[in-house]
Amino acid sequence: MFEVNIKNLKINAKLGVSLHERKKYQPLLVSLKFYYNLPKNLDANDINNLIDYSDVTKFLKQFILNSRYKTLEKLISESLIILKKRYKTKKIFLKINKKNIAKKYGCDSLSVSK
């Protein structure tokens, strides 16, 4: 089983419960971990047999950039659904950190994960 980790991917998004918070893009740090198996009869040297983490990164960036959810919980839930369908993997962990909001509250990190 392969484990792929993408840590602290910087993505801007319009996200927040209040209208004021959703008016402008805010920086998010997104971490994603997923697992998948490669059948023994397939060549691990052929990118067509693997989950392309470059594609995963680009897709997730675009999905979050275009999303207009109010909460991190909804964004994470919807992201996981679409990632599982698109990449045909069941075991995915997603964490989103609102680093600028954390500073506002005097903490290092304010994140939600599932």
C-alpha positions, 0 to 999 in steps of 0.5 A: 500500500502506498501512502501519499502526503501533501502537507501545507498546500497554500490555497486561497479561498472565499470561506467563512460564515460572515459575509465580511469574511467571504468578501475576500480571499483568505489563505488556507494551508491544506494537508492531504494524506491518502492511501492506495494499492497498486495491483501486482501485475501493474508497473509502478514505473508507469504513471498511468498505473498510479494516482498522480499526486500532481493532478491531485494537487492541481484538482484540489487547489481548483476545487477549493478556490472555486468553492463558496462553502461557509464552513471548513467542515462543509468544505472538507466533507465535500472535498473528500466526497469528490476526491474519493470519487475522482481518484477511486480511493477510500482512505483519505485524510484532509486537514485545513488550517485557517492560519490568518484567523489563528493569528487573530485569536493568538494561536499558532493554528486553527484547523479542522480535519476529517 
